[in-house]
Amino acid sequence: MEALALLQDVFDILLGFGLLWLAWLALFSLDLFRSIVSFISFGLLMAIIWVRLDAPDVALAEAAIGAGLTGALFLAAFAKLQPASVNGKGSSINPQKQSSRKQLLRWLPALIMLWIASGLTIAILALPPHATGLTSEVTSNLTASGVSNPVTAVLLNFRGYDTLLEIVVLLLALLAVWSIGSSVPSIESEPGPVLDTLSRLLVPILIMVSAYLLWVGAHAPGGAFQAGAVLGAAGVLLVLSGWKLYPGLEGFPLRLVLTAGSITFVVIAILTMLVSGTFMQFPPAQASILILILEMVATLSIGVTLAALFIGSPPTDIKKL
Amino acid sequence: MQTLYFALALFLLLNLFAGMWRILKGPTAADRMLAAQLFGTTSVGVLLLLAQASANTVLHDVALVFSLLAALTSVAFVRRAWLSKE
């Protein structure tokens, strides 16, 4: 038994050091590509650490979003940065003026970070030494939530507006990316037979796993965000193998799917307010089916939003170029 | 049995540290990306060992998502980042 405890300790300590080292590499590498690879590896180690901390829900989200999709997003952004950085080196006029402004711009985030860090420190110091948390409250109300996984109960029922706001944040991110626009048309070569076969094999599996995660979220770790991320991965893979949306679907239908998650959320919230008198209070009898509808639509919206973020510009714009 | 699982997981973790050295040294982008792929594959192994050790089947799902999405980063690398580098 002692050997096991020792092994576990060594394992955890090594994990912790590895995570710190990768975080350092990701933040302070001069080579941008090295930072990206460090960040992807950081996400993988972080997911293992969440598992060791007994939080498989977070590990699943970290695996899907942190390690998988963010990595792909960073790589695509890196590719778009390449020509720009070559030009930037040659055409930087007035380095003096830029550097003084940059200095100021450097201090501002530092001050904000300091402010947040001190606030967090105060908050942590003010915590009671032995907090019971809300676990007992959640478990005692779990039967009324419509699901048996406490994490899903909190995210979709007890604190549903958190999830609503998260979906809106994703949508805002996409709006920001779309309004910045990218004038760099990605030159795509024909996908080879390997990629062709891979996407044909992998995309159906990804869609199936996404549906599985969505369904299993009711009683075990899983749920809309993890399912949406896996669905988004399927979309990204399709885009990378040269798949294009049917021209007729690029305008309004795409926007409808993108916003469907938030719209359904708000509509259900208002309906429940009319029925039960409180914003977003699901009646216990219908909670299960309401959560399922919400999660299905949210998964679809999240998946399509993530894939659209990867493309980086509205599909109607690409046609114009 | 648990001790064996953890010993094996520790061994795989040490492999990851060898991968970290490759991320640090490079020299080419493909070397670094392959190190990240090693991270993905090895993490799947670690997760499955931890799942056996703690008899927690949920970790199988995490390992499944890991292995599915590891392919995505390598495809994104080959299709986007690599071509632009050459």
Interface residues (C-beta under 8 A of the other chain):
Chain A: A3 L4 L7 Q8 V10 F11 L14 L15 G18 W21 L22 L25 D31 F33 R34 V37 S38 I40 S41 L44 L45 A47 I48 V51 R52 P56 A59 L60 A63 A64 A67 G68 L69 G71 A72 L75 A76 F78 A79 Q82 P83 S186 E188 S189 P191 L195 L198 L202 I205 L206 V209 L213 V216 A220 P221 G222 Q226 V230 A233 V236 L237 L240
Chain B: Q2 T3 F6 A7 A9 L10 L13 L14 L16 F17 G19 M20 I23 L24 G26 A29 R32 M33 A35 A36 F39 G40 S43 V46 L47 L50 N56 V58 L59 D61 V62 L64 V65 F66 L68 L69 A70 A71 L72 T73 V75 A76 F77 V78 R79 R80 A81 L83 S84 K85
